[in-house]
Amino acid sequence: MGDVINLRQARKAKARTDKARQADVNRAKFGRTKAQRQAEDQQRARQEAAVDATYREDRAPE
């Protein structure tokens, strides 16, 4: 005969592991460090400045 398990505890343990797995997926999908966000903001600002610098004088930026 197999081992006797408490179904309530097994259900809760499964829910915990599922929740932890989903949290890992979300961290990989959405999580960025503060340094990464700042670096991306700086890079975006440099790119926008480079684009703005290529406008001709008689053309107004939109």
Backbone as JSON, one array per atom type, in Angstrom:
{
  "sequence": "MGDVINLRQARKAKARTDKARQADVNRAKFGRTKAQRQAEDQQRARQEAAVDATYREDRAPE",
  "N": [[0.84, -1.17, 0.0], [0.4, 2.3, -0.61], [1.98, 5.37, 0.51], [0.44, 7.36, 3.05], [-1.04, 10.46, 2.55], [-1.7, 13.86, 3.35], [-4.25, 15.45, 1.83], [-4.98, 18.15, 1.81], [-2.64, 19.46, 2.6], [-0.99, 18.67, 0.5], [-2.25, 19.88, -1.66], [-1.92, 22.59, -1.0], [0.87, 22.76, -1.03], [1.39, 22.25, -3.73], [0.14, 24.49, -4.85], [1.79, 26.5, -3.82], [4.24, 25.93, -5.13], [3.46, 26.26, -7.79], [2.81, 28.97, -7.77], [5.31, 30.09, -7.15], [6.75, 29.33, -9.41], [5.37, 30.79, -11.38], [5.99, 33.36, -10.5], [8.74, 33.42, -10.99], [8.7, 33.35, -13.78], [7.42, 35.77, -14.31], [9.28, 37.57, -13.22], [11.42, 37.23, -14.96], [10.24, 38.11, -17.27], [9.25, 40.75, -16.85], [10.85, 42.0, -14.98], [13.36, 44.33, -14.27], [16.46, 45.73, -13.33], [17.16, 48.71, -11.45], [19.41, 50.01, -12.46], [19.49, 48.95, -15.05], [17.13, 50.06, -16.12], [17.79, 52.8, -16.0], [20.01, 52.87, -17.72], [18.81, 52.16, -20.14], [17.07, 54.35, -20.44], [18.95, 56.41, -20.74], [20.19, 55.6, -23.11], [18.02, 55.76, -24.88], [17.56, 58.51, -24.77], [19.96, 59.45, -25.92], [19.65, 58.41, -28.51], [17.34, 59.78, -29.38], [18.33, 62.38, -29.31], [20.26, 62.2, -31.3], [18.66, 61.79, -33.54], [17.16, 64.16, -33.52], [19.2, 65.94, -34.03], [19.66, 65.6, -36.69], [17.76, 66.95, -38.13], [16.86, 69.29, -40.64], [17.45, 72.83, -40.82], [15.29, 74.34, -41.76], [13.14, 72.76, -41.29], [10.71, 72.01, -38.98], [10.7, 70.17, -35.97], [8.43, 67.5, -35.31]],
  "CA": [[0.0, 0.0, 0.0], [1.19, 3.52, -0.74], [2.07, 6.26, 1.67], [-0.73, 8.17, 3.33], [-0.71, 11.88, 2.49], [-2.78, 14.78, 3.66], [-4.58, 16.1, 0.56], [-4.98, 19.6, 2.0], [-1.24, 19.9, 2.58], [-0.47, 18.44, -0.85], [-2.84, 20.92, -2.49], [-1.26, 23.86, -0.66], [2.26, 22.68, -1.5], [1.34, 22.4, -5.19], [-0.2, 25.89, -5.12], [3.0, 27.29, -3.55], [5.23, 25.73, -6.19], [2.93, 26.9, -9.0], [2.93, 30.43, -7.6], [6.73, 30.42, -7.25], [7.12, 29.18, -10.82], [4.8, 31.94, -12.09], [6.76, 34.53, -10.08], [10.0, 33.37, -11.74], [8.4, 33.72, -15.16], [7.14, 37.22, -14.33], [10.53, 38.3, -12.99], [12.2, 37.19, -16.2], [9.52, 38.83, -18.32], [9.03, 42.16, -16.56], [11.78, 42.56, -14.0], [14.62, 44.94, -14.67], [17.04, 46.44, -12.21], [17.14, 50.16, -11.59], [20.52, 50.36, -13.34], [19.09, 48.63, -16.41], [16.15, 51.07, -16.56], [18.49, 54.06, -16.23], [20.83, 52.72, -18.92], [17.91, 52.21, -21.29], [16.61, 55.72, -20.57], [20.05, 57.18, -21.29], [20.37, 55.2, -24.5], [16.9, 56.32, -25.63], [17.79, 59.95, -24.88], [21.01, 59.64, -26.92], [19.1, 58.15, -29.83], [16.46, 60.89, -29.73], [19.17, 63.55, -29.58], [20.89, 61.99, -32.6], [17.63, 62.0, -34.55], [16.85, 65.58, -33.53], [20.33, 66.66, -34.59], [19.69, 65.44, -38.15], [16.74, 67.78, -38.77], [17.34, 70.48, -41.34], [17.06, 74.05, -40.1], [14.0, 74.85, -42.2], [12.1, 71.8, -40.92], [10.41, 72.01, -37.55], [10.43, 68.82, -35.47], [6.99, 67.27, -35.05]],
  "C": [[0.89, 1.24, 0.0], [1.22, 4.33, 0.55], [0.79, 7.07, 1.81], [-0.3, 9.63, 3.32], [-1.94, 12.7, 2.84], [-3.06, 15.59, 2.4], [-4.57, 17.62, 0.67], [-3.56, 20.14, 1.93], [-0.64, 19.73, 1.19], [-0.98, 19.52, -1.8], [-2.16, 22.26, -2.26], [0.19, 23.87, -1.16], [2.31, 22.86, -3.02], [1.05, 23.85, -5.56], [1.02, 26.78, -4.89], [4.01, 27.15, -4.66], [4.77, 26.36, -7.51], [3.09, 28.42, -8.94], [4.39, 30.86, -7.71], [7.21, 30.32, -8.69], [6.61, 30.37, -11.64], [5.56, 33.22, -11.74], [8.09, 34.57, -10.81], [9.79, 33.8, -13.18], [8.17, 35.23, -15.26], [8.4, 38.03, -14.1], [11.37, 38.34, -14.26], [11.55, 38.05, -17.28], [9.49, 40.33, -18.08], [10.12, 42.79, -15.7], [13.04, 43.12, -14.63], [15.16, 45.69, -13.45], [16.97, 47.94, -12.48], [18.24, 50.62, -12.54], [20.18, 50.07, -14.8], [18.1, 49.65, -16.95], [16.84, 52.38, -16.86], [19.35, 53.99, -17.48], [19.97, 52.79, -20.18], [17.39, 53.62, -21.52], [17.7, 56.6, -21.18], [20.27, 56.86, -22.76], [19.26, 55.79, -25.37], [17.08, 57.82, -25.82], [18.88, 60.25, -25.9], [20.49, 59.43, -28.33], [18.18, 59.27, -30.28], [17.26, 62.14, -30.05], [19.84, 63.41, -30.95], [19.89, 62.22, -33.72], [17.3, 63.49, -34.65], [17.96, 66.39, -34.17], [20.37, 66.56, -36.11], [18.63, 66.25, -38.86], [17.41, 68.94, -39.5], [16.81, 71.7, -40.61], [15.67, 74.52, -40.5], [12.85, 73.9, -41.87], [11.92, 71.81, -39.41], [10.16, 70.57, -37.11], [8.95, 68.68, -35.11], [6.74, 66.98, -33.63]]
}
